[in-house]
Amino acid sequence: MIAAVVLAAGASTRLGEPKQLIVIDGETLLERAVRIALEAGLAPVIVVVQDATLIETLQAHGAQVLLNRKFYEGMSTSIHAGVRWAGGMKVDGVVLMTCDQPGVTAGHLQDLSAQPESIAGSGYAGKIGIPAYFPSSRFGELMKLSGDAGARELLCGARAVNCEALGLDIDTEDDLKRAREMFG
């Protein structure tokens, strides 16, 4: 059993509006991330948010939702919350992902976890980033992360699953415009 942990507690300061609620092709970015994780066969799909008003909607879409009241301390607090929850469910690993990469596919998420004993990250724009897969044997390292750096340092030397479409990360109005042109 491999869980998805959707990190969605960010403040979207560069965009100026909550990117989790942006609608592309009839669904919010957050709903899209949950749908794709479910299509990939990941279970449970755990979404970490800062806004309690999203809980019911996400649960209706099949997600388990955690409220991160420490989101202002950085992405690591969302990783801790999601990984702790997943670990309590005795999963074999987790795929960490965000909702602001509309190019992610179910097939890509499956490819990340195809070798369940090793870390794998997404290769795009000359780097290895998220979405990324971590086996449960590495959860302790994820729990030691601090601040807003995320898991990037743990991806050094990881197996890369290439997907250049993930290079489009919605952070600005221009990014949003490109995403709407590409994905409806």
Buried (B, 14 or more C-beta within 10 A) or exposed (E): EBBBBBBBBBEBEEBEEBBBBBEBEEBBBBBBBBBBBBEBEBBBBBBBBBBEEBBEBBEEBEBBBBBBEEBEBBBBBBBBBBBBBBBEEEBBBBBBBBBBBBBBBBEBBBBBBEEEEBBBBBBBEEEBBBBBBBBBEBBEBBEEBEEEEBBBEBBEEBBBBEBEBBBBBBBEEEBBEBBBEEEE
